[in-house]
């Protein structure tokens, strides 16, 4: 959902050259440092900031490579892109670039997120730039707001909220399995009246 919401239009694949004796975990760390540096240099070259969503996948050999959904990519001569990646990594020049519609990108990257991805030590499997998603992403729709009338979102410790509600006459009930239910005074268990 997040991948499509960012309206990507370009798919990039970054690959590192295998180094004798290096582990996939070390290669993943190198990849994680090289990608942001590549985009910093790309922005200096083109004047364009590229919003992106990255997914790291292991090749059949176990070696990592990155699939990146981009918005804002300005196409350059592919040899320039390879050269820039080689400058950043020192030895790798394989980058694949192609235009892909957002819906197809979502399915493509979700395939990697949905399967049991190889974990490279404690490195992230996927990440995105801060402005990849639109500002209103995740906000409730008008329909949801109508259904949630009367509900509030509290950003305090649950025990603080429960204490405040109890002081206002609400009752605390243990619903089992560590779940606490709060009922207003009108729904008191002291009367036979239940929730309307």
C-alpha positions in Angstrom: 0.0 0.0 0.0 2.8 2.4 0.9 4.7 1.6 -2.3 1.8 2.5 -4.5 0.8 5.6 -2.4 4.2 7.1 -3.2 3.3 7.1 -6.9 6.6 5.7 -8.1 7.3 5.7 -11.8 10.8 4.2 -12.0 12.4 1.0 -10.8 16.1 0.7 -10.0 18.1 -2.3 -9.1 21.5 -1.8 -7.5 24.0 -4.7 -7.3 27.4 -4.9 -5.7 30.3 -6.8 -7.2 31.1 -9.9 -5.1 34.3 -9.6 -3.1 36.3 -12.7 -2.2 36.0 -13.5 1.5 33.3 -10.8 2.2 30.1 -11.9 3.9 26.6 -11.0 2.6 26.1 -9.1 5.9 29.1 -6.9 5.1 27.9 -6.4 1.5 24.4 -5.4 2.9 26.1 -2.8 5.1 28.1 -1.5 2.1 24.9 -1.3 0.0 23.1 0.6 2.8 25.8 3.3 2.8 26.3 3.4 -1.0 22.7 3.9 -2.0 22.1 7.2 -0.1 25.5 8.4 -1.3 24.6 7.6 -4.9 21.4 9.6 -4.6 23.3 12.6 -3.0 25.6 12.6 -6.0 22.8 12.1 -8.4 21.0 15.2 -6.9 24.2 17.3 -7.3 24.4 16.1 -10.9 20.8 16.7 -11.9 19.4 19.1 -9.3 16.6 16.7 -8.6 15.8 15.0 -5.2 14.5 11.5 -5.8 11.9 10.1 -3.3 12.3 6.4 -3.0 11.2 3.1 -1.3 13.9 0.5 -1.1 13.7 -3.3 -0.6 16.8 -5.4 -0.1 16.7 -8.9 -1.5 19.1 -11.8 -1.5 20.1 -13.3 -4.8 20.0 -17.1 -5.1 23.6 -17.0 -4.1 22.8 -15.1 -0.9 24.4 -11.9 -2.1 22.2 -8.8 -1.5 20.9 -6.4 -4.1 18.4 -3.5 -3.8 15.1 -2.9 -5.6 14.1 0.8 -5.4 10.8 2.4 -6.4 11.5 6.0 -7.3 9.5 9.2 -7.9 11.3 12.1 -9.6 14.0 10.1 -11.4 15.3 12.1 -14.4 16.6 9.7 -17.0 20.3 10.0 -17.8 22.5 8.1 -20.2 22.8 4.7 -18.6 26.6 4.9 -18.8 26.5 8.0 -16.6 24.4 6.1 -14.0 26.9 3.1 -14.1 29.8 5.5 -13.8 28.2 7.2 -10.8 27.5 3.9 -9.0 31.2 2.8 -9.7 32.4 6.1 -8.2 30.4 5.4 -5.0 31.2 1.8 -4.6 34.7 1.7 -6.1 34.2 -1.5 -8.0 30.6 -2.1 -9.0 28.8 -0.7 -12.0 25.7 -2.7 -12.4 22.5 -0.6 -12.1 19.3 -1.5 -13.9 16.8 1.4 -14.6 13.3 1.1 -16.1 10.0 2.9 -16.1 7.2 1.0 -14.3 3.6 2.1 -13.5 2.9 2.5 -9.7 0.4 -0.4 -9.6 2.9 -2.8 -11.2 5.7 -1.5 -8.9 3.5 -2.3 -5.9 3.0 -5.9 -7.0 6.6 -6.3 -7.9 8.1 -5.0 -4.6 5.3 -6.5 -2.5 6.5 -9.9 -3.8 9.8 -9.4 -2.1 8.2 -8.0 1.1 5.7 -10.8 1.2 8.1 -13.7 0.9 10.5 -14.8 3.6 13.3 -12.3 2.9 16.8 -13.1 3.9 17.8 -11.2 6.9 21.3 -9.6 6.7 22.3 -9.4 10.3 20.3 -6.6 12.0 20.1 -4.4 8.9 16.7 -3.2 7.7 15.0 -5.2 4.9 13.2 -2.1 3.5 13.1 1.7 4.1 11.8 4.9 2.4 12.7 8.6 2.3 10.7 10.8 4.6 8.7 12.5 1.9 8.0 9.4 -0.2 4.4 9.2 1.1 1.9 12.0 0.6 1.3 14.2 3.7 -2.2 12.9 4.2 -1.3 9.2 4.0 -2.7 7.2 6.8 -5.3 9.9 7.8 -8.8 8.5 8.3 -11.3 9.0 5.5 -14.5 11.0 6.0 -16.4 7.6 6.3 -14.0 6.4 9.0 -14.4 9.7 10.9 -18.2 9.3 10.8 -17.8 5.7 12.2 -15.3 6.8 14.8 -17.3 9.7 16.3 -16.9 9.8 20.0 -13.5 8.0 19.9 -10.3 9.8 20.8 -6.7 9.0 20.4 -4.7 9.4 23.6 -0.9 9.9 23.5 -0.5 9.2 27.2 0.3 6.1 29.3 -2.8 3.8 29.5 -2.8 3.8 33.3 -3.0 7.6 33.3 -6.0 7.5 31.0 -7.7 4.8 33.0 -7.1 6.7 36.3 -8.7 9.8 34.8 -11.7 7.9 33.5 -12.2 6.2 36.9 -12.1 9.6 38.7 -14.9 10.6 36.2 -17.1 7.6 37.3 -16.1 5.0 34.7 -15.6 1.4 35.7 -12.7 -0.8 34.9 -13.3 -4.5 34.0 -10.8 -7.2 33.4 -11.9 -8.8 30.1 -9.3 -11.5 30.4 -6.1 -12.2 28.4 -4.6 -8.9 29.7 -7.4 -6.8 28.2 -9.0 -4.0 30.3 -12.4 -2.6 29.3 -13.7 0.7 30.5 -17.4 1.4 30.7 -19.1 4.7 31.4 -21.2 5.2 34.5 -24.5 4.5 32.6 -23.2 1.0 31.8 -22.3 0.1 35.3 -22.1 -3.5 36.2 -23.9 -2.6 39.4 -27.1 -2.3 37.5 -28.6 -4.8 35.1 -28.3 -2.3 32.2 -25.7 -3.3 29.6 -24.3 -1.3 26.7 -27.1 0.1 24.4 
